[in-house]
Amino acid sequence: MKKDKLGQILDKMQEKEIQSVFLYKKENVNYVSGFNPSSFSVLLLKEDPLLLVSKMDAEESAEVSGVSVQEFKSFKDITEILTKEGISQVGLEESLPIGVCNKLKGPWKMTVTDIISQSRMIKSTEEIIQIKKAIGIAEKSIKEIEFKGKERDVAATLDYRMRMNGSHKEAFETIVASGPRSSLPHAVPSHKELETPVLIDWGAKYGNYCSDITRTMVYSERQEEIWDIVLEAQKAAIKSIVPGALVSDVDKSARDVISEYGYGDHFIHSTGHGVGLEVHELPSLSSKEEITLEKDMVVTVEPGIYIEGEFGVRIEDMVHVKKNREVLTKLPTRFTID
C-alpha cells in the first residue's frame, strides 16, 4: 500500500481524534499492510502501525508487509502496547467479534469506526488494475466451458477454468441456476440437469481483488421479453453513474424502468454494490443508502426480475466511476449457447 494512502487514513483518524484503530478483519489487514494473512493476525493502526502475526505467517509477512511486523503471542501484549503509548481511544471495526472486543478492554474508550471501509471505497490505480485482471480471468474462463450436464458440474468446471487461468480462488461461490431455480437470486448449484433459462453469476480473484459478473441465457419469447426489460434497466442505471450522483438515484433509475413494465415487485434486491478485496463492499446501490458516488469507486450494476416458480433474469457488469464512466466488463451482454 502506498504511504500516501496510509497517510490519508492517519489524517482521518486524527480528525476524528482516534489515536489507534484495531484491525482484525483479514481484508482490512491486507488493505493497510499489503500482506494477506493465512492465519490469525491483527494490526494496530497508529502513528507507527504494527502488524502482529502468528509464527506461520512470520516469514512471509516480514518480506511483504508495508508496516512493522511482530509475532503475536497474546492479547496482553496488545493491551500493554496501548497502555505504554498512552492510548486513550481505540477505534474498532463494525465486524469485530464481541469475544475479541472483550479481550481489548482497558483504560481507554472503544468506539466503532468506518474509517477503513470508507477508504476502501475509493480504488487506487493499482487496485483497479488488479480488478480488471480478475474480470479478464472470469471472462476468459466462461468462454472455455460447455453448458451441458448438471448445474453443479458446470459450476465446478467454471471454477476449475478460473483457477487454471490465474485466479487463486473464486470471488464467491459460483451460481449456476436454470429453469425455475433461476428465480432464486442466490441459488446454490444443484444436481439437476440444465434447463432454460440458465443464469450464471461468477467471479475470479486476482491479487486478492474480486470480479463479479452475471449473465442469463434465455430462449423463449417470454424469457426474451423479461431479458430486454432487465437490460433496459441496467443501461438506465449505468447512464446515471457519475461522480456526485446519489447511490439511491442509481437504484431508482433501474427500479423505475422495471416498475414501468409492471415488474417492480419482482426486483427484490439492490441495484449493485462496491467490489474490491471483498465481492460485496461499500457503497451499496440501494434506495436506503445516502452515499454519494465518488471518482474511482468500482461498483456492480445488476438489476433482475425474478418470477417465482417460472424463472429469473439478472444482468451484471462492473463499472469504474469517473467523469466518463467505464464499463469494465467486456463480455457480450447477450451470451448464448447452442
Buried (B, 14 or more C-beta within 10 A) or exposed (E): BEEEBBEBBBEBBEEEEBBBBBBBBBBBBBBBBBBBBEEEBBBBBBEEBBBBBBEEBEEBBBEBBBBEBBEBEEBEEBBEBBEEBEBEBBBBBEEBEEEBBEEBEBEBEBEEBEBBBBBBBBBEEEBBBBBBBBBBBBBBBBEEBEBEEBBBBBBBBBBEBBBEBBBEEBBBEBBBBBBBBBBBBEBBBBEBEBBEBBBBBBBBBBBBBBBBBBBBBBEEEEBBEBBEBBBBBBBBBBEBBBBEBBBBBBBBBBBEBBBEBEBBEBBEBBBBBBBBBBBBBBBBBBBEBEBBBBEBBBBBBBBBBBBEEBBBBBBBBBBBBBEEBEEBBEBEBEBEEE
